[in-house]
Amino acid sequence: MIPELPATSRRVTAHVQAAVAAECRNVATATATEGHRHIAVYAAAAALGELLGNGWISAAAITHHLTDAARRHLGVAGFDSHELATTIRDGIAAGREHPRVLTDRPGHR
C-alpha cells in the first residue's frame, strides 16, 4: 500500500507528484556503480525531504517510493537494504532542514 499524500492545494499536489516521479526516475535509472547509486538516492531523498519540510509529503511516502525505485540496485556491488534505508533517511533529514518554497507564477493567483 502506497502512503497517501496530505491534502493540500492542487498546485502543490501536482508539484509533489511530479517531484516524486522525477526523483524515482532518477534513482531507477542511476548508474549502478557504488558512488553514483549512493549520490542518486541521497539527492532524491534530500529533494523530496524539502517537500516534507512543508508537510507536503510524509517520510513514509518518500521512503516507500524511493525504496521501490531503487529495487534494481539491491544486491549489486554489496548495496543492501540497510544501506538504502540509511541513505534515504539521511537524505530526508538533510532536505527537511531546507523546506522548498513555491512562489506565485506571474499572472496567477
C-alpha positions in Angstrom: 0.0 0.0 0.0 1.4 3.4 -1.0 1.2 6.0 1.8 -1.1 8.8 0.9 0.0 12.4 0.4 -1.5 15.0 2.8 -4.4 17.0 1.4 -3.4 20.4 0.0 -3.8 22.7 -2.9 -4.0 21.2 -6.5 -0.8 23.1 -7.4 1.1 21.7 -4.5 -0.2 18.2 -5.1 0.8 18.4 -8.8 4.2 19.7 -7.8 4.7 16.9 -5.3 3.6 14.2 -7.7 5.9 15.5 -10.4 8.8 15.7 -8.0 8.2 12.1 -6.7 8.0 10.8 -10.3 11.2 12.6 -11.4 13.2 11.6 -8.4 12.1 8.0 -8.6 13.1 8.0 -12.3 16.5 9.4 -11.4 17.0 6.7 -8.8 15.7 3.9 -11.0 17.9 4.9 -14.0 21.1 5.8 -12.0 24.3 4.0 -12.8 24.6 1.0 -10.5 28.2 1.8 -9.6 28.8 2.4 -5.9 29.3 6.2 -5.9 26.7 7.1 -8.5 24.0 5.0 -6.9 24.5 6.4 -3.4 24.6 10.0 -4.7 21.4 9.5 -6.8 19.5 8.0 -3.8 20.7 10.6 -1.4 20.0 13.5 -3.7 16.5 12.2 -4.4 15.8 11.8 -0.7 17.1 15.3 0.0 15.0 16.8 -2.7 11.8 15.1 -1.5 12.8 15.9 2.1 12.4 19.6 1.2 8.8 18.8 0.5 8.5 17.1 3.9 9.7 20.2 5.5 6.5 21.9 4.4 4.3 18.9 5.3 3.5 18.2 1.7 4.6 14.6 1.8 5.3 12.1 4.6 8.7 10.5 5.3 6.9 7.1 5.0 5.8 8.0 1.4 9.3 9.2 0.4 10.8 6.0 1.8 8.3 3.9 0.1 8.7 5.5 -3.4 12.5 5.6 -3.3 12.8 2.1 -1.9 10.6 0.8 -4.8 12.6 2.9 -7.3 15.9 1.5 -6.0 15.0 -2.2 -6.0 17.1 -3.0 -9.1 20.2 -1.7 -7.2 19.8 -4.1 -4.2 22.4 -6.8 -4.2 24.6 -5.0 -6.7 28.2 -4.4 -5.5 27.2 -5.0 -1.9 24.3 -2.5 -1.9 21.8 -3.8 0.6 18.5 -2.7 2.1 20.3 -1.3 5.2 22.5 1.0 3.1 19.4 2.0 1.1 17.3 2.8 4.2 20.2 4.7 5.8 20.9 6.8 2.7 17.2 7.6 2.3 16.9 8.6 6.0 20.0 10.8 5.9 18.8 12.5 2.6 15.3 13.2 4.0 16.8 14.7 7.2 19.1 17.0 5.1 16.3 18.1 2.8 13.8 18.6 5.6 16.1 21.4 7.0 15.5 23.4 3.9 11.8 23.4 3.0 11.0 24.1 -0.6 9.3 27.3 -1.5 6.8 27.7 -4.3 6.3 31.2 -5.5 3.2 32.5 -7.4 3.6 32.3 -11.1 3.3 35.6 -12.9 -0.3 36.3 -13.8 -1.7 33.6 -11.5 -3.2 33.7 -8.0 
